[in-house]
Amino acid sequence: MLDRVADENLPVRIELGVRSRTGHSWHRQDGMNDAASMPSPEARSSGGSSERGRDRIVAASEEGAWAGAVHGGVALAEDVQGEAVAPVSSAADIKRLARAFRASKVLLTAVELGLFTVLAAQPLDADRLRDRLGLHPRAARDFFDVLVALGLLRYQDGTYANTALSAQVLDRAEPGYIGAAFERHGGRTYDYWGGLTHALLTGQPQSEARTDDDLYSALYNDAEELRAFQKAMTARSAPAASVLAERFSWQDHRVVVDIGASEGDLLIRVLRRHPHLTGIGLDLPAVRPVFDEYVTAQGLADRLSFTGADFFTAPFPAGDVVVLAHILHNWDLPTRRMLLRKAYEALPPAGQVVIVEMLIDENRRSAPALLRSLNMLIQTSGGGAFTAAEAGDWLAEAGFRQVRVAPLSGAESMLVAEK
């Protein structure tokens, strides 16, 4: 079902059907793993068993084919991209980890102020850069110099300038800009995480979801915030979407439906790569203006259409492939099952559903996915990350078969199942 799925730069070995990075604890030695006796909290609360899900999952092999069914777990590819955090091994490491929020906030503030975009025009000395950003003189020089120390700026001949990397990915005018998600992190998410202790004690979100039905009802009622959110989702999803466009066997299909399409970037990347395809993006009606604007600017308005609807209440548009990219982790278990049933109903026989998520590995040692799950605690009423095995159970319950998992970009993976 998938084309070449293995990352060729990733040392891989297959044993008992498990794909693993050599030398990592994810590799099973004896056909058992720690997760076997420790089902996730979600599995326990639902009464489901991840054992069945693990038996349903097929993993990507080194040669790009699908290995035999997994017995006991799927180890997922993960590298230093995304939110990877190296395990601590000394007191000094612990201290650095405890203070890491300071460097993070410096970067997020620089992005929020548009510092890298200002310096894209020309290098500036400290006084001129301070004036352009409207900063108080007390600590402006310290702020600029720590950005130099962190490798985000250069200082030469009395002026500050972007590094080559900062110019490429932190200047808002550049196509490779990744700061849209950082702008949201700095303006909202950073403050939410200050309530982690309270969230863990109460199980309650620390975002607008404390007073609204969910985070998104408030977001979608603010046009400016919604536009910023759509831009952030595009920046976050682009790497995985690009790999998905290459690795999935799109030649076997004609119509692809993206649920929660936002700006439509995933569909754009897939349709650009595969001219025979047409696409349908489903999202709330408030999303349409930015979707239409973005799709038109990319020259794909004749092949991409928008369906304005609430995916909780409306049926999914019919298509050969239904994509749920970064959707399921936002919602509680009953909602995930409902969405998968609707995907099944929208597909023809042999149609496929594609789930794109940052999956928790079966041994629950994947820091990026676990941090993502805590982020959902803080921001949503019932969301959280999950394992491939858990998703395998839900897919089977909805009627799907031949569940497969393969890595995409960084810590992101795709699950594919057939009707």
HELIX and SHEET records of a PDB file:
HELIX    1   1 ASP A   34  SER A   37  5                                   4    
HELIX    2   2 PRO A   41  SER A   46  1                                   6    
HELIX    3   3 SER A   50  ARG A   56  1                                   7    
HELIX    4   4 ALA A   91  LEU A  113  1                                  23    
HELIX    5   5 LEU A  115  ALA A  121  1                                   7    
HELIX    6   6 ALA A  126  LEU A  133  1                                   8    
HELIX    7   7 ALA A  140  ALA A  149  1                                  10    
HELIX    8   8 ALA A  164  VAL A  169  1                                   6    
HELIX    9   9 GLY A  179  ARG A  184  1                                   6    
HELIX   10  10 HIS A  185  THR A  189  3                                   5    
HELIX   11  11 TYR A  190  TRP A  193  1                                   4    
HELIX   12  12 LEU A  196  THR A  202  1                                   7    
HELIX   13  13 GLU A  208  ARG A  210  5                                   3    
HELIX   14  14 LEU A  215  LEU A  219  1                                   5    
HELIX   15  15 ALA A  223  ARG A  247  1                                  25    
HELIX   16  16 TRP A  250  ASP A  252  5                                   3    
HELIX   17  17 ASP A  265  ARG A  273  1                                   9    
HELIX   18  18 PRO A  285  VAL A  287  5                                   3    
HELIX   19  19 ARG A  288  ALA A  297  1                                  10    
HELIX   20  20 LEU A  328  ASN A  330  5                                   3    
HELIX   21  21 LEU A  333  ALA A  346  1                                  14    
HELIX   22  22 ALA A  367  GLN A  379  1                                  13    
HELIX   23  23 ALA A  388  ALA A  398  1                                  11    
SHEET    1   A 2 VAL A  12  GLU A  15  0                                        
SHEET    2   A 2 VAL A  18  ARG A  21 -1                                        
SHEET    1   B 9 TRP A  66  ALA A  69  0                                        
SHEET    2   B 9 VAL A  58  ALA A  60 -1                                        
SHEET    3   B 9 ARG A 401  PRO A 407  1                                        
SHEET    4   B 9 SER A 413  GLU A 418 -1                                        
SHEET    5   B 9 GLN A 352  GLU A 357 -1                                        
SHEET    6   B 9 VAL A 321  ALA A 325  1                                        
SHEET    7   B 9 VAL A 255  ILE A 259  1                                        
SHEET    8   B 9 THR A 278  ASP A 283  1                                        
SHEET    9   B 9 LEU A 304  GLY A 308  1                                        
SHEET    1   C 2 LEU A 153  GLN A 156  0                                        
SHEET    2   C 2 THR A 159  ASN A 162 -1                                        
END                                                                             
